[in-house]
């Protein structure tokens, strides 16, 4: 979206906690940024400090993450400067 490519790898811990390795790349973000995130017990998106700081400096906020019940995709709702709230669908890759 808007020249940024997002790659997300979702993993499950032994305690059934899901977490994701996130890689953002593209000219609008100045190259590449990686980090991790998860959804806490209250359903809020939690990002590691470096990724959170990176997004905050660009006035970007991830407001919600909704995985599909069948595991085929994840919908990410993100609040972006100038364009407002957008939905980004990340489809599952079997490669």
N, C-alpha and C positions, 0 to 999 in steps of 0.2 A: 504494500500500500504506500502510495506517495514516494516510490523509489526505495523503500526499505524492505529487505527480505528478512523474514523471521523463520528460524528453525528451532523447533522445540522437541526435546526428547524427554518423555515422561517415564519415570521410574517409580517402583513401589518398594517401600522399605519393609522390613520384617513385621513391623507394627501396622501394616496396611496404610501407612501415610504415603500419599502421592506427592512427588516433587518433580520439578522440571529443570532441565538444563536448557537455557535460552541463549540463542545466538542471534544478534541483530547485525545486519550489514547493509551498507549502501552509502551513497554520497551524502544524503541529508543528515546522517548521523556522524559523518566524518570518518568512515572506515568500518570498524567492527567493534562490537561490545558483546561480552558473554557474562552470564551470571546464572543464579539459581533462584527458584521461587517455589512456593507451595501455598495451599489454601489452609488457613488455620481452622481451629475447632469452631470458630464463630462464622466461618464462611468468607473471611476477608483474605484478599491476596497479600501475601508477605513475600518481599523480595530481599535478596541479600543487600548489604549496605552499599556496595559499589554500584550495582545495577539500579538501585533506588535513587541514589544520588545522580547518576547519569541521566535517568529519565526526568527527575525533578528539575535539573538544570535546563531541560528542553521543554518544560511545562507539560509533560506527558504523564498521564495517570492511567494505570490499568484498574478499571473499576469492577470488573467481574470476569470470571472464567467459568464457562459452562461446558463440561464434557458431554458428548452425545452418549446416550444410554447404550448404544451398540459399539462404542469405541472407534467409530469411523472418522470422527473429527472433534475438534475443540473450538468453541466460539469464544473469542476474547473481545470484551468491550473495553474500548480505550478512549479516553478523552484527550483530544489533540488541540493544540493552539490553532486558531482561525477556522477550523472545520468542525469543531465540537465532538460529540460522542459518535464513534464509529464502531461497527461490528466487523471483526476480522475472523474469517473461518480458516482454521488450519486443518487441512485434511491429512489423514493418516497415510504414511508412505510405507510400503512393504519392501522397499529396496534395502 
